[in-house]
Amino acid sequence: MQRVMILGQPGSGKSTLAQKLGQRSGLPVFHIDKIHWSAGWVERPRDEKTRLCLEVHARPAWIFEGGHSATWPDRLARADTIIWLDVPLALRLWRVVRRSLIYWGRSRPDMPDGCPEQFSLEFYRFIWRTRHSSRCAMQRLIDNAPPEKHIYILQNLREVEAFLNVLPKRSAPTQPD
């Protein structure tokens, strides 16, 4: 496991899983929200987001969580492991509300500085509006993934914890003689 693609809709737990997996494996973690947004909740231009994603894909090792589906084919081609967090809508909505309360007025660790957490009716509408189309896009990606890819579809916290628990822990670096 050297290049891990984590997919899921908002509130599915992508960032949390990426952080835990990064701690466990020692692989560098990249969050799409740090590419998608710049300070002040300003969305980067599409070409810039694509360029930044492709720079991550070119690295020898990574855990990359999140969207920008325009780059999914390249990310899929480079990834050896794909994890889809296919979590029910009600749980995702609850998690988005909860994280908004926890981080209210502060930037989350998976966000750029200058993007303080807030309640956004527009974001909740996006979650609702894309609940089927986004899930279908992820299902198509999984269905068409090459057979040599290691694919995990996790649907709840118990499955995520079980997945993490079977992974070997990163060993401490050895000291030179």
C-alpha positions in Angstrom: 0.0 0.0 0.0 1.8 3.1 -1.3 -0.8 5.2 -3.1 -4.3 5.2 -1.5 -7.3 6.9 -3.1 -10.1 7.6 -0.6 -13.5 8.4 -2.0 -16.8 9.4 -0.3 -19.4 12.1 -0.1 -19.3 15.0 2.4 -19.3 13.8 6.0 -18.4 10.2 5.1 -15.2 10.3 7.2 -12.6 10.6 4.4 -10.4 13.1 6.3 -10.5 11.2 9.5 -9.7 7.9 7.8 -6.9 9.5 5.8 -5.3 10.9 9.0 -5.6 7.6 10.9 -4.3 5.6 7.9 -1.4 8.1 7.5 -0.5 7.7 11.2 -0.6 3.9 10.9 1.3 3.7 7.6 3.6 6.7 7.6 2.4 7.7 4.1 1.9 11.4 3.5 -1.8 12.6 3.5 -3.3 15.0 1.0 -6.8 16.5 1.4 -8.7 17.7 -1.6 -10.2 20.6 0.4 -6.7 22.1 0.8 -6.4 22.0 -3.0 -10.0 23.1 -3.7 -10.1 26.1 -1.4 -7.8 29.0 -0.6 -8.1 31.3 2.4 -11.5 33.0 2.8 -13.4 30.1 1.2 -12.2 31.2 -2.3 -12.5 28.3 -4.7 -9.3 27.8 -6.8 -9.7 27.8 -10.6 -10.4 24.4 -12.1 -7.1 24.3 -14.0 -5.1 25.1 -10.8 -7.0 22.3 -8.9 -6.2 19.9 -11.6 -2.5 20.8 -11.7 -2.2 20.5 -7.9 -3.9 17.1 -7.9 -1.7 15.8 -10.7 1.4 17.0 -8.7 0.2 14.8 -5.8 -0.5 11.8 -8.1 3.1 12.0 -9.5 4.6 11.4 -6.0 5.8 7.9 -5.2 3.6 7.5 -2.2 0.4 9.2 -0.9 -3.0 9.0 0.7 -5.3 11.3 -1.2 -8.8 11.8 0.1 -11.6 13.6 -1.7 -13.0 14.6 -5.0 -12.1 16.7 -8.1 -13.5 14.0 -10.2 -11.8 15.4 -13.3 -8.6 13.9 -12.0 -10.1 10.6 -10.8 -8.9 8.6 -13.9 -5.3 9.6 -13.3 -5.6 9.1 -9.6 -7.1 5.6 -10.1 -4.3 4.7 -12.6 -1.7 5.6 -10.0 -3.4 4.3 -6.9 -2.8 0.7 -5.7 -5.6 0.9 -3.1 -9.0 2.5 -3.4 -11.2 3.0 -0.3 -14.8 4.0 -0.8 -16.6 5.3 2.3 -20.2 4.6 1.2 -22.0 6.0 4.3 -25.7 6.6 4.6 -27.0 10.2 4.1 -28.4 10.6 7.6 -25.1 9.8 9.2 -23.2 12.0 6.8 -25.5 15.0 7.5 -25.1 14.4 11.3 -21.3 14.3 11.0 -21.3 17.6 9.0 -23.4 19.3 11.6 -21.2 17.9 14.4 -18.0 19.0 12.8 -19.4 22.5 12.2 -20.2 22.7 15.9 -16.8 21.3 17.0 -14.7 23.6 14.7 -17.1 26.6 14.7 -15.1 29.7 13.7 -11.8 27.8 13.3 -10.3 26.0 10.3 -10.4 22.2 10.5 -7.1 20.4 10.1 -8.0 19.2 6.6 -8.8 22.7 5.4 -6.6 25.6 4.5 -6.0 28.3 7.1 -8.5 31.1 6.7 -11.5 28.8 6.1 -13.3 28.9 9.4 -16.0 26.3 9.9 -19.5 27.6 9.5 -23.0 26.4 8.8 -23.7 26.8 5.1 -27.2 26.2 3.7 -25.6 26.0 0.3 -23.4 23.1 1.4 -26.3 21.2 2.8 -28.2 21.7 -0.5 -25.1 20.4 -2.3 -25.1 17.3 -0.2 -28.8 16.7 -0.8 -28.7 17.5 -4.5 -25.7 15.2 -5.2 -26.6 12.4 -2.9 -27.5 10.1 -5.9 -25.3 11.4 -8.7 -22.1 11.5 -6.7 -22.7 8.0 -5.3 -23.4 6.7 -8.8 -20.1 8.3 -10.1 -18.2 6.6 -7.3 -19.9 3.2 -8.0 -18.9 3.5 -11.7 -15.3 4.2 -10.8 -15.2 1.2 -8.5 -17.0 -1.0 -11.0 -14.5 0.0 -13.8 -11.3 -0.2 -11.7 -8.6 -2.5 -13.0 -8.7 -5.9 -11.3 -5.2 -5.5 -9.8 -6.4 -2.6 -7.5 -7.1 -3.4 -3.9 -10.6 -2.1 -3.3 -12.4 -1.6 0.0 -16.0 -0.5 0.4 -16.7 0.6 4.0 -20.1 1.5 5.1 -19.9 2.3 8.8 -17.5 3.1 11.6 -17.3 -0.6 12.6 -16.0 -1.5 9.2 -13.6 1.4 9.1 -12.2 0.4 12.5 -11.9 -3.3 11.4 -10.0 -2.2 8.3 -7.6 -0.1 10.3 -7.1 -2.8 12.9 -5.8 -5.4 10.4 -3.2 -3.1 8.9 0.3 -3.5 10.3 1.5 -0.6 12.4 4.4 1.4 11.0 7.6 0.3 12.6 10.0 2.8 14.2 12.8 3.9 12.0 16.0 2.0 12.5 19.0 3.8 13.7 22.2 3.6 11.6 25.1 1.6 13.1 
